Amino acid sequence: MRRRALADFDRRQLLRGAAALGGGAAVSAMLPAWAQSATPGLVSTLPTVSGEEIKLAIGHTAFKVDGRAGHAVTTNGTVPGPLVRLKEGQNVRIAVTNTLDEDTSIHWHGLILPFQMDGVPGVSFPGIKPGETFVYEFPVRQAGTYWYHSHSGLQEQEGHYGPIVIDPAGPDPVAYDREHVVVLSDYSFMHPHVMMRKLKAQAGYFNEQKQTIAGLMRGRDQPLKDRVEWSKMLMDPTDILDITGSTYTYLINGHGPKDNWTGLFNPGERVRLRFINAGAMSAFNVRIPGLKMSVVQADGQNVRPVEVDEFQISPAETYDIIVQPTADQAYTLVAEAADRSGMGRATLAPRPGMVAAVPPLRERPLLTMRDMGMDHSGMAGMEGMDHGSMSMRDPRNAPQVKLGPGVQMISPMPIDRTGEPGLGLENVGHKALTYRDLVALNPNPDPRPPSREMEIHLTGNMERFMWSFDGEKFSHLKAPIPFRLNERVRVTLVNDSMMAHPIHLHGHFYEVVNGNPGHHPMKHTVNVLPGGKVTFDLTADAPGDWAFHCHLLHHMHAGMFNVVTVRPLEGGGA
């Protein structure tokens, strides 16, 4: 959405937006109970699903957002799908029925389970055919905030996702009086396959924030010399997100900004907000102006509380935070797209109908030479160098990368950027979360040092929308990444592109090496900043075949995907 639209919010428009959805009865058919809003006209009566026997149905459903009619692929008729609430230590059987006219699936994102139950067609099971039911059955071995989504085609972009909350078997180390699940997502009225075709034809199709001649005349953005040099390298410093607010409406619990999802609190309560980024292609900068946020969990794993004013959450990540509003007033929850082309907006309030000021979109960020893998610290004047004469594809920097048209660059000097808060948050003037702030609450479970190291390069051609690992996109002929059962491996991900990539490994948690040895944060998804690198230590303790991919849906679809195999040594040893 645009700045003008944000500036136009007022009380009457909020009520009109609610009325445009057809009143409570219409919305109740689209919103599960956990996502119900305290905004007048936005109500729901659908229950959370829980217990040992759960039934889910995947189908086509009419969908309205901010009063506009569209289409969605839904779970039990809702976007997001129902909250699946489980208990650590229980067993669960989830029967998923496919009422679509195409195959579907559900992947239980972040859950530790047998690989046959992981839900990735062609890797761990065949998928669910139209008219058929597949029963997922597994023990619940963990607690925390997770989510589920389709791993079939581009259905996730169409609304096929939902939250999971697993309550701990024992006392919860996080004290709170009230909780709200907050699912962030991106929705377009354009079909995702059309979006993919447009990206392949013109990678910058959705970017309406490019540099202009008018901006140059006003002294904005890059000076002329840098613009010329970047143009020679076919690099666009405004290419932050592939798909933007020009087509996306950013949703919070299935509600658009005008719908204004509202969660209630009593002043003085400790409120737990379980944030899940179910966006297909959008990283969000989250803040609640006027409230400090204490981060207590990352990717479902408890961390030592760290107080922040803002955090960036990439697709597939989850963060649990505690806020404690003491004033009898409303607060705006802002989920601003990382390129600042739009925002999701919601409200926390003591009573229904209360609203707070909505801040304007901030100035969109620009990529720099640092994002090109050229760490120019201590190199004065590097921004003005003739970069067009430099080799951006020197094979000596990554001999394992297969050079071809799908590799636009190889980062000459990639650096560890885990101490940085994310693109555009470097100079916001308040505390923004970094990966180095995350310290595991409990000691890491495997104290062994890694027995070997490996390096994986995240490669792509942004102009041609080609994405891969080590210069090779996924195919059935591509060799998987092999691990021995229970071995410890140090993996370094190197980003050879100018776009951040959230990398997800199924079936495992790994320790992000961030300077907190023994208490490194355990994550299932890690965001690798442009021109940067992230190292993690993995104990390959789950036998089977596991998907490993970028969680930007269209990047995965274009080829940034592979399979990790975990096998015992021959003879049965580990």
N, C-alpha and C positions, 0 to 999 in steps of 0.2 A: 504494500500500500504506500501511498505517497505522503509527503510532509503535510500537504494541504488537508488530506483526509484525517490525519492525526490531529491537526489543529482544530478540526471541525467537531470534535467530540463535545456533546453536551447532554444534559439529562434527557431532553426530549428525544434526541436521536437514539440514545441507548434504549429507551422504551419502544421506539419505532422499530429498532433492530430486533428486539425481542418479539414484538407483535408480528413482524414480517415472517418469523419462523412458524407462525400458525398457532401460537399459544402453547400452553403446557402439554396438552394432549398430543400434539404433533411432535414436539421435541422429545417427549417421553419414549417415543418409539425409536429414537435415535441415540439416546444418551444413557449409559449405565449409571447406577446409583452413585458410584464413587465420583462420577464426573458431574453430578448435579450442581447447579449454580444457585446462588442466593439472589441472583438478578431476577426481578419480577418477570414472569413469562417463561423462564428457563428452568424447567423442572424435570425430574425423572423418577421413575419408580422401579426400574429394573435392578435386580439384585446383583451383588458380587457372587461369583461362583467359587465354591470351596468344597472341602470334603475329600473323600477318597474316590468318588465317582463323579466325573465332570463331563458334560456334553457341550460341545461347541459346533456350530454350523457356519460354514463359509458361503456367502452368497452375494448377489448384486442387490444394492439398495439405493433408492433415491436419497440424496443428501443435500442439505441446505447449510450454507455458511454465510453469515452476515446478510441473510435474507435472500440469497441467490441460490437457485436450484442447480444441482449437479448430480454426479453419480459417484458411488463408492463401492469397493469390494469390502464387505463387512464381516465381522465375527459376531454371531448372534444378533445381527441387524444393526450394530452400532459402530460408530467411529469416535474414539478408539473402541476396541473390543472390551468386553467385561473384564473387570479386575479379577485375576486368578489369585486367590488368597490361600496360601498353604502353610503348613507347620513343619519346621525342621524335625526330621525323624519319621515322618509319616510316609506311607506309600500312596501313590496316586495313579489312577487310570483316567486318561482324558480321551474320550471318543470324539474324533473330529470328522464331521460329515461334509462332503463337498457337494454343494448344490449349484456350482458354476458349470459352465459348458467347456471348461478347460481344467487341466491339472492344477492342484494347489498343494500347500504344505504349511506346517507351522514349525519354525525353529524356536527353541526355548533359550533365548539369548542369555548367556552367562551361567546357565545351569550345568552342573556336573552330573552327567548321566551316561548310560551306555551309548556308544556311538550309533547303534541302530535306532535309537530314539531321538537323535539330534535333529532330524527333520530337514536334511538337505538332499533334494532329489539328485540322483546320479552319483552321490557320494556315500550317503549313509542309509538311504532307502529309495524305493522307486518313485515316490510321490503318491498323491491321492487322486485317483481318477474321478471324473465326473460321476456323481451318483453313488460313490463308494464312501465307506467309513474306515478310518484307520485309528487304532487304539494305541496311544502312547502310554507306556507303563514304566514307571521308574521310582526308585526311592528318592526322597527329598533329603539331600545331604548338607544343606547349607541354609543360612538365613540372609535376609537383605532385600534390596530393591532390584528387580530385574524386569525383563519385558519379553514379549513374543512377537513374531512377525512372519510373514510369508517369505519363503526362499524360492519362490516360483516366479520366473519372469520379472515383471515390474509391479506386481500386485501390491507390494509394500507401499509404493507411491500412491496407490489408489485408496488406501485406508485400512489395509489388512495388517493391523498391529494392535497391541494392547499391553497393559501393565501386569506385572507379577509382584506380589509382596509375600515374602516368606517370614513368618514370625519365628524368633529363636526358640529352641527347646527349653532353654534356661532363662535367667534374668537378662533383660536387654540392657547393655551398658549405656545406652542413650536414654536419658530421662526426658519425657515429654508428656504434655497433657492432652494434646489433640494432634491429628495428622491430616494432611491432604496429599493425595497423589497428584502430581503436576506433569502431564504428558505434553511435551512440546512436539510440534510436527509442522509440516508444510503441505499445503493442498493447492492443486491447480485444477482449473476447469478444463485444461488442455490434457488430452490423453498422454500418458507417459511415453508411449511409442512415438507419438508425434514429436514430443520434446526431444527424444533421442535422435530422430531424423534431423531435426533442426540443429542440434549440437554437432552432428557429423558434417552437416553442410556448411555451418558457420559457427565455430565454437563460441564466439562472443555474441550470439544472437540475443540472449536475454539480458545482456549487460547494457543498461541505459545510463550508466554513470561513467562513461569513458571520458578521457580528457578531450577538451574542445579548443578551438581557436579562440573563442570568446574567453575561456578560462585563461589561456596563455596571455591574452592582452591584458587581463586583470591581474596578472602575476600569480595565478593560482597553480597548484600542482607542480609538475616538473618544468624546469626551464627548457628552452628550445633545444640546446645542445644535448641534454639528456634524453629528450624525446626522440631526437634523431638517432642517437646511439641505440636506444631501446627498440626503435623501429627496425634498425638493421638486424637486430637479433631476433626479430619477430616476437618480442615480449611486450605484454601489456601490463603496466603497473596497477591497473584497476581490476585485473582479473582475479578477484578474491573468491567468489562463488560462481559456479557455472550456471546455475539457475537461481533467479533472484526474485525480489518483490515485484518485478515487472509482470510476472505471471502467478507467483505464489501468494496465497493468503496464509499467514502464519497463525497456527491454531494453538490454543491452550485447552487441553481436555476437550478437543473437538469444537471449540468455540472460536470464532473470529474476533478481532479486536472490537468491533461494534457490539457483538453479543455480550462481551465483558463477563466472562466466567468470574464468579465471586465465591471466595472461601471465607467462612466466618471464624472468629476467634473472640474470646473474652480477654480484655486487657489484663496483662500480667501472666497469661498462660505461655508456656513453652510450646511452640507450634513446630511440628516436624513437617517439612515439605520434602516429598520424595520426587525429585526431578528426574525425568527420563527424556532423553532426546530421541524421539522416534522419527525425526525428520529424515527424509530420503537423501537430501543434498545440502542441508543447512546446519551450519554451526551457529549457536546463539550465545550472545553476551547477556547474562542474567543479572539483574540487580533489583532491589526494592528500595527506592529512594526513601531515606529517613530511618531505615532499619539496617543494623549490622546482621550479618549472616555467619553462623558458625557451622563450618563444614564438618560433618561427623562420619560420613561414609562416602566411599568412592567405588563405583561398580559393584555395590553390594557388600563391600568389605569395610569393616570399621577402621577409622583412622583417628589419631589424636585430634581433638577439636582445634580448628584453626579459624580465626575470625577474619572475614573478608567483607569488602563492600560489593564485589562483583566477581563473577567467574564465567569463563568461556566453557561451554559444553559442546563437544563434537557429536555428530551422529553416532548412536549406539552406546554412548556413555551414560552413566547415572551418577547423580550426587544427591545425598541426603543432607539437608541443612536444618538448623534450629534457629528460629527467630523468636524474640520475646517482646512483642509490642506492648507497651505500657499505657500509651495514650488512647483515649476513646476517639479514634479517628480512623479513616480509611487510608490504605497504602496501595500504590500501584505496583504491580508485579510486571516488570519489563523483560521481555525476551527479544532482544534486538538482533536481527540477522547480522552476522559478522561483517558483511559488506555495507551495512546500514542502509539497505534498500527497502527495509520494512521492519515491522516488529509484531510480535504477539503481545497482547496486553490482557491482564486480568487484574482483579482487585482482592485484597484482604481487608476485611472490615468487621467491626463488632456487630453490625446489623445489616439486614438486606437493604438494598437501595442506595447505600452510601458509595460515593465515588471520590477519587483523589485526582489531582492534576496528572495528566499524561505528558511526560517530558518529550520534547521534539527529538527527531532522529539526529544523531551526531554526525559530524563530518566523516565521510567515508575515508578509510585508510588507503594508503598507497604502498605498494611493494617497493623494496629497495634492493640494492646489490647484496645485502645480507640475506635476502630471500632467494638469491640466485646461488647461494653457497659460496659467496665471496666475503669472508669475514674481514672487514676493512678496519677493525679496531687497531689503532696505532698507525694507520696508513692514510694520512691526511691527503685529501684531494682525490681519493679513489673514485668518487662519484663522477668526476670529470674526465676519467681516463678514457682512452679509445678502446672500449670493450669490444667493438666490432672486429678488432684485429686479434682478439684473444680466441684461443680454441676452447669452445664450450663443450666439446665432445672428445676430450683427450682420453683415449682408452687406457692410458697408464693409471688414471684415477680410479678405474673400476674394470679390471681386466675380465671379470666374469660377466659383464654386461654385454649382451649381444646387440651390437650397433646396427641400426636400420632406420627406416622412416619413422618408427614409433618411439625413437629416443631423440628428443630435441636437445637435451643437454645432460651433462654429468657434472654434478656439483664439484668445483675445483677444491673448495676448502670447507666442507660441511662441518658444523660444530654442534655440540650438545646444547640445545635450546630449552631444556627442561626447566631452567630458571626464569623463563620468559612467560608472560601471562597469555599469550595468543595474539594473533594479528589485530592491530588496532587498539590494544589495551595498554601499550607501553607507556603512554603519557596521559592517562585519564585523570591523574591527580588524586587517586585514592587506591586502597589496597585491592589488587586483583589477584586471584588465586594462580599459583604456578604448580607444576608437578612436584617441584622440590619442597613445597610446603606440606606435602602429604607424607605422613609418617604412620605406618601400620600400628594399630593399637596393640596387637599381639605380636610376639616374635615371629619372624618368617619360619614356616614349618620345616624347611629343608636347609640346614646350615652348611651343606657340602659346597665346596667351590666348584665352578663349572669345569668339566673335563675337556671341553673343546669350545671353540668359538666359530661363529659363522656371520656373514654379512649379506644382507639382502637389500638390493637397491629398488626404490620405488621410482619407476621410469614412466615417461609419457611424452606425448607431443600435444601441447595444449591447443595449437592451431588446428590440428587434424582430429582432435579428440580421440587420441589413442592412448591406452593406459595398460601397464604391465608390471611384472616383477622381473628385474634383471634383463629388461629388453624383450621379454617373451610374454605375449598374452596367453591366457589359458586356452588349452585345447585338450582333447582326450589323448593326444599323443605326448603331451608335456609331462616330463618326469615329475613325480611328487617330491616333496621335501622330506627326507627320511630321518627318523629319530629311533634310537633304541629305547626300549621300555625302561623307565626310571633313570635314564641318564640325565645329567645336568649340562645344559648348553647355554652359553652366553650368545645372544642374538643381537646384532646391531642393525637397525633399520636406517638406511640412508635415503633421504628424500632428494632425488635428482630432478625435481620439478619445482615450479614456483607456486604450487597450490598445496595446502595442508591436506594430509591423508590420515583419517582414523583407521588404524589397522586392527582387525579383530581375529583372534584365534579361537576356534570353537573347542569346547570340551576341557579347557585349561584356564588357570590363572597363572600369571607370571609376575615376577618381581621387577618393577621398573627401577633401574639403577639410578638413583637420584641423590646419592650422598648420605643416605640414612641406613648404613649397613646393619643387617639384622632386623631392621624394621622398614625395609623398602615397601612401598605400597603395592598391594596385589591387585592387578587389573586384568580385564579380559579384552580391553580395547585401549589403544594408546594413539594419541594424535601426534603426528610427526610434522613439525612446522617446515615450511619451504626452506630448502637449502640446509636443513638441520638433520640431526640424527638422534635416535633414541635407542638405548641399550636396555635389554631385559634379560633376566636369568630365568630359564624355564626348566622345570622338572617334568619330563615327558612321562607322566604317570598314568595316562589313560590310553589303553591300547585301542587301536582302530584307525579309521580314516576320518580326518577332520578338515573342514573347510578353513581356509586362511585367506583373508581378502580385505580390500579397502571397503569400508562401510559407507562410502558415497555410492549410492545404488547404481548410478549410471557409469561410474568408474568400474565397479565390479562387473557390470554387464558388458562393458567394453573390453574387459580382459584382465583387470588387476585382481586376479583370483588364482589360487592354487590349492592343492591338497597336501596336508601334513599327514604322513603315515607314522604310527607308533607301533613298533613290533618288538617282541622279545628276541634275544639272541638265539641263533640256531642251537638246538639242544635244550631250550627252555630256560637258559640263564637270563639274567637281567643286564 
